[in-house]
Amino acid sequence: MAEIYRAKTFDASGHAHLVAVKRVLAHLAEDDDFIQMLVDEAKIAGLLKHPNVARVYEFARAHGEYFIAMEHVDGKDLRAILERCRQDKKPMPPSHAAYVGAEMAAALQAAHSATDTSGQGLEIVHRDVSPSNIICAYTGEVKLCDFGIAKATLSRVQTRTGVIKGKVKYMSPEQALGRKLDHRSDIFSLGSVLYEMLTRVPPFTATNEMDLLIKVRDAKYRRISDIVPNVPPEIEKITDKCLARSRANRFQSSNDVHRALRSFLNRAMPNYSRSHLGRYVRKQFGPEIERELRMLEEYVVSADPSSDVGENLISNVLGPNAEFSRFSPHADGTQVEDSEVATDVRGDNDDRSTNVDAEHQEEERTEINAAPQPAAAIPPHAGVHQASTAILDGGAARPRVRSMPAEIDEELHNAPTLILDGRRR
């Protein structure tokens, strides 16, 4: 549905921050219902402020195109991790599966219990909990993303009864039958993901979609212990309860799933922390991390960023104090009125994940997620960034600062050192 980029935006002191940008494909941008669905997605995700939910900063229309700017996560989606497990013929260790499942349950609980400003429940159902929508960062963080087909009371595009949306392999039986869904449908889907992490294979497979729908509807699958004999019985029992065909027999809340998985993890591996998952993912994708790190050096930075960053279509939901409301497309920190985030600077067209070597990992995440600095907090040496001269990239033409004496101006702009993003040289 979109081209996905890494993009840079700048805070008031000229420091660069990374975001992920999904630019909607041109032919889909002409579909009003599709665009409204994306606006609904952005509004839903914009309302959810939880460490396990990938943040959405804006959904904007600019230059006749639509794009979503969202939180940048340095890691791999669970689909890629499971594919690597299949190649290695080893399932994820139960401790990692339990941790990822618990973090996802926490994210789903935040969505299921979300309310609007008046305290009215939004009744959010994700409807697409699947490995491709779960990102595991190299630091061990786990994020749920892509509320693209989620339904909530604020959604304006209604799904007709009998219309099926989502990935069939991870659907609940009621979803496969096209019935009205509640939060317990997401719990079943989470159970399918848990099953695949523990066994390397999805619980429901078939040679065609119709047969797959029948299998999902009947909710019949091979026991986990038949595939992996040494799997801990406790986590198998948790997974089975998530995958109960009857909603009444499942966990009745995502919070219950979270507590059950954390309880198992505390007994199985008391000292487990997110760094364990981070090391596991980094070990799985060592060569890719190095290769994609080099891709980061290939950013194309516009010498003349446009001041037209478009109209944010979800500004009414995010409010005036949105996290990226003081960010700019300009490297000198020049603010653009009413903008949320700048997307003029684009990186390579790959997936949502950026790869950073392990020794710089925590430093990178800290800077990417840092809140915009207020003007009073800018150190004295940052005065260059406040000048009317734009500090650009790669030897681009540098406009003169008319307020400076000519000899100072000449000395500044002819200096061999480029002022970039404060981290890279």
VENLINQUI-V236801 format. One record per residue. N is the residue number from 0. SS is DSSP state (A for helix, B for strand, O for the rest). Layout:
n=<N:N>
ss=<SS:SS>
//
This chain:
n=<0:1:2:3:4:5:6:7:8:9:10:11:12:13:14:15:16:17:18:19:20:21:22:23:24:25:26:27:28:29:30:31:32:33:34:35:36:37:38:39:40:41:42:43:44:45:46:47:48:49:50:51:52:53:54:55:56:57:58:59:60:61:62:63:64:65:66:67:68:69:70:71:72:73:74:75:76:77:78:79:80:81:82:83:84:85:86:87:88:89:90:91:92:93:94:95:96:97:98:99:100:101:102:103:104:105:106:107:108:109:110:111:112:113:114:115:116:117:118:119:120:121:122:123:124:125:126:127:128:129:130:131:132:133:134:135:136:137:138:139:140:141:142:143:144:145:146:147:148:149:150:151:152:153:154:155:156:157:158:159:160:161:162:163:164:165:166:167:168:169:170:171:172:173:174:175:176:177:178:179:180:181:182:183:184:185:186:187:188:189:190:191:192:193:194:195:196:197:198:199:200:201:202:203:204:205:206:207:208:209:210:211:212:213:214:215:216:217:218:219:220:221:222:223:224:225:226:227:228:229:230:231:232:233:234:235:236:237:238:239:240:241:242:243:244:245:246:247:248:249:250:251:252:253:254:255:256:257:258:259:260:261:262:263:264:265:266:267:268:269:270:271:272:273:274:275:276:277:278:279:280:281:282:283:284:285:286:287:288:289:290:291:292:293:294:295:296:297:298:299:300:301:302:303:304:305:306:307:308:309:310:311:312:313:314:315:316:317:318:319:320:321:322:323:324:325:326:327:328:329:330:331:332:333:334:335:336:337:338:339:340:341:342:343:344:345:346:347:348:349:350:351:352:353:354:355:356:357:358:359:360:361:362:363:364:365:366:367:368:369:370:371:372:373:374:375:376:377:378:379:380:381:382:383:384:385:386:387:388:389:390:391:392:393:394:395:396:397:398:399:400:401:402:403:404:405:406:407:408:409:410:411:412:413:414:415:416:417:418:419:420:421:422:423:424>
ss=<O:B:B:B:B:B:B:B:B:B:O:O:O:O:O:B:B:B:B:B:B:B:B:B:O:A:A:A:A:O:O:A:A:A:A:A:A:A:A:A:A:A:A:A:A:A:A:O:O:O:O:O:B:O:O:B:B:B:B:B:B:B:O:O:B:B:B:B:B:B:O:O:B:O:B:B:B:A:A:A:A:A:A:A:A:A:A:A:O:O:O:O:O:A:A:A:A:A:A:A:A:A:A:A:A:A:A:A:A:A:A:A:O:O:B:O:O:O:O:O:B:O:O:O:B:O:O:O:O:O:A:A:A:B:B:B:B:O:O:O:O:B:B:B:O:O:O:O:O:O:B:O:O:O:O:O:O:O:O:O:O:O:O:O:O:O:O:A:A:A:O:O:A:A:A:A:O:O:O:O:O:O:A:A:A:A:A:A:A:A:A:A:A:A:A:A:A:A:A:O:O:O:O:O:O:O:O:O:A:A:A:A:A:A:A:A:A:A:O:O:O:O:O:A:A:A:A:O:O:O:O:O:A:A:A:A:A:A:A:A:A:A:O:O:O:O:A:A:A:O:O:O:O:A:A:A:A:A:A:A:A:A:A:A:A:A:A:A:O:O:O:O:O:A:A:A:A:A:A:A:A:A:A:A:O:A:A:A:A:A:A:A:A:A:A:A:O:O:O:B:O:O:O:O:O:O:O:O:O:O:B:B:O:O:A:A:A:A:O:O:O:O:O:O:O:O:O:B:O:O:O:O:O:O:O:O:O:O:O:O:O:O:O:O:B:B:B:B:B:O:O:O:B:O:O:O:O:A:A:A:A:A:A:A:A:A:A:A:O:O:O:O:O:O:A:A:A:O:O:A:A:A:A:A:A:A:O:O:O:O:O:O:O:O:O:O:O:O:O:O:O:O:O:O:O:A:A:A:A:A:A:A:A:O:O:O:O:O:O:O:O:O:O:O:O>
//
